[in-house]
Amino acid sequence: MPSSVVETDVYLALDIGSAFTRAFLFDSVEGQYRLIAIGQALSTVTAPARDALVGVEQALLDLQTLSGLHLLGEEGLIMPTSATGEGVDAVVGTLSCGRPLRVVIMGVLPQLSVASARRVVAGAYVDIVEVFTATDAATPEEQIQRLMASYPDLVLLVGGTDKGAQRAVTAHIDLLLWAVRLWPLDQRPWILFAGNEALHSTVQKRLGAHFEVRLAPNVRPSLVEENIAPAREAFLEIARVLWAARYPGLEDIHLMTQGRLTLSSYSFARLARYMQRLYAPRGRFLALDLGAAYLTAVWGDANTGDETLQTWPWGLGFGLAAWEEQPAFFAAVSAWAPIANLNAKGGVPLDYVHWKRWYPTALPLDKISLHMEETLARALLQQVRAKISMLAEPLDFLLAAGGVLSAAPQPQRALLTLLDGLQPWGLTTVLVDYAQMAAALGVLAELNEYVVVQVAGSAPLTPLATVLAPRWQGRFADGEPLADVRLHYGNDEELQQTLTAGALWRWPLAPGRRATLLVHPRRGVDVGAGPGRVLRREIVGSLLGIVFDVRGRPWHPASEAKARLQAWQQFMKALQTQPQEQTL
Amino acid sequence: MTQGTRELTPGPARPTVNIMPLARVERERRLPRPGRVKVVEGHEVTFSEVVAETPRRARLLVLDIARLLGVSPEQARKALRVRARDRVEKGDILAEIRRGLRRRKVTAPQRGRVLGVDARARLLLRVGIEWERVRAGLNGLIARVIEPWGVVVRAEGSYVEGIWGNGALGAGPLRPLTARRSSPVDAEDLGLEHRGVIGVAGFCLDPKVMERGAELSLRGLILGGISHDCLTAARQAPFAVVVTDGFGPVPMNEEAFRLLSSAEGRNAVLLAEPWDLQWGTRPCIMLNLPRVTQAERVLFGEALLVGQRVRIASPTQIEQIGTVLSPQPRWEHLPNGLRAQVVDVRLRSGQRLTVPIANIEILR
């Protein structure tokens, strides 16, 4: 890691979410870039303001107040910094607000071009509303009906290797030309063609007169090659135009950032990859951002190079609309809620789901509401767990962001929410993005990677805990021994204990310290190295140190709300930090 | 160099909840996609009148003329007897060729309109349209036409906004179903005397109320609160349901209950479309009055001011209505440990609360 900065510019990063707009100020302090302050305001993309710029202005005013720095002049943001140190040198932005774009994919084979097209828009805030392939058995009438009923904002037309198949693509062009006869001009989607490059002129000639058409290099130049990046760039450019038309103020923000306005999910994924290289360069990782409208997850295995980025419209607010008529989700909420009644009148926890869906930006005012927010988060994370098969394997690194986790009044609460919802196992380093700056840092990396390198090692991105969660086959009653653990602190100091089934506890290891963990599991018990196999690992210090989650996998909450609350209180107590920990 | 030219907006704007005995409402009635507007500015409308429409779905037929005639696409195109945009009746000849002494023809299987013919001589025939229609929603007049999206309907009268609606539209005389705004309504509370009325009740925890309401041809139901258990039945109810205050055993706010229960027998319109968080329009209840001069305009939002009446959004603390004491928000920790931008509010009980601005709605 470099010890000095090459550039010493002052950077402003804007993050426009569905619920909040944040402004992060990064500057050099004693030769190292640091996060100076965060301004925050309610987002104004929706009514009553319906102008994203209003929220940005309010966040900047808040940032000025908190930092004591003068950033705004009479004519707006001061840029670049003046001789007296006012203003900023560059602005970047990320956004995760608004409804998803409706995308139709037209490709040749589901496993090839269509799969590539899905990857072009993966992680973006889109809803793939319809897919057409060469193997589609529907009649022409049915295909036109499906296309018309999907009301796309964008058609992503792919298929055919370069100099390869043309017929299927031509059939899709014909289908779009049929639709022209039914779509008024102002309702027609954009067309992004990223298929057989021999068809570029045909596509432009035949569709260009009727649609806004963009051409990008083939996503599948050959059967064994995939080229996603250029099509993704073209998609982002179209998405930006569509969002700007839909949401006033975004164009101004785009100009303010001089074009460096991107999707929060992409930026979040970029930072996640960087953090994974720091904390689990040879392991499996999962990073997730639980926002108000969307839930973004990026996961992969550094050993195989596999990586997936996915965004679901499942945020803890606007995103609850997705579950309105899903009994399984309500069952999950009921199963996790640690309270039986919301209030003295007898409201039930499920009423809270509807309230939050219609008041997505409102905050929990009391302890019960806070429990309910965390309950919803557990239920949403449980849905994520069901979607990510990799979680059946030991997880090495977990990065989490989102208000309910990042702004939790105690970090232990965030950890319990994550452990309950995701139930990772093995030895996992857990990091929570307390400042909710992951997306901002991700986009800032484009401008100055030193900012990211230096800020990533600073306090706001200190690991929360290293969690050892064994799993086992067969029955171990609560209290039965599962493994012997030792922790060498490196100065002849050593802790020893036996892991017993059903327990959750911790050993402190302060940030900046290192220790060696040695685990001897009993037969049939797997701590991530294989059933019965010894685990020896260097551990880095964190806020909570090493947490032993020996509740088993899967772990199910008690059937009674009262028992769930008691268990939660007991676990919270077990995770409390002690004053003497500073010395450990 | 400076970027951006807009003035800074001082203070946060918060959404308003309008509960007004004399209100002038201007309600945008908008299609989901561009379409055609069917009324003109100044036109008087009743709540159920269609003001704009756009095709939701077209029923289509693709006729492969070349295959049906047994000729090449080029020959088939020459054989066409119709052009794009032509209207055809069932049995009309679409294409025809002569083979020696015999004629071969393709006729329209249904009445419809020819949309076009492609290079492969496939003819696209539209044989029906399903329309997506927007109704006026209120009794009033067309204040503005927003081509090609819809209109703004202006109406005057007593007006109550809600937080949840089941998507339906209804009108009828108002009739309280519960004597108190904090009482639940049960299926047994609905009798034959409620046939064709819009019922007003504290809250509903009993899904059978919806079933009973349907049996009695209820025109609508206005509730302070509705429980999770009733929502599915309410969504499927054949009448309009508007919820004013919350989810669960939440009483109706005093202002709305007083206004609605004092209007027993008067005709009301329930526009129970869901709250649109993007545009700020809420489900609402309108009791039309003849043109009134003192009517105040309904707003979607305004800046927080000292002395403003506000409703505190919280599912755990029922009925929190108070007055703003401090207009400038500040950062503070809430009792549960969360940090938020807050203002001070005095409740009707005299209790002083610190409330996040994110949880405040302005009552008008």
Interface residues (C-beta under 8 A of the other chain):
Chain A: A19 Q40 A41 L42 T44 V45 T46 A47 P48 A49 R50 L53 V54 E57 Q58 L61 D62 L72 G73 E74 E75 G76 L77 I78 M79 P80 V91 R99 T139 P140 E141 I144 Q145 M148 A149 Y151 D174 L177 W178 R181 L182 P184 D186 Q187 D252 L255 M256 F318 E325 F330 L342 N343 K345 G346 G347 V348 L350 D351 Y352 V353 H354 W355 K356 W358 Y359 P360 T361 A362 L363 P364 L365 D366 K367 I368 S369 L370 M372 A407 P409 Q410
Chain B: M1 T2 Q3 G4 T5 R6 L8 T9 P12 A13 R14 P15 T16 R33 P34 P55 R57 A58 L60 L61 V62 A84 L115 G116 D118 A119 R120 R122 L124 R126 P148 I163 W164 S227 H228 L231 T232 G246 F247 G248 P249 V250 W275 D276 L277 Q278 W279 G280 T281 L299 F300 G301 E302 I312 A313 S314 P315 T316 Q317 I318 L334 P335 N336 G337 L338 R339 A340 Q341 V355 P356 I357 A358 N359
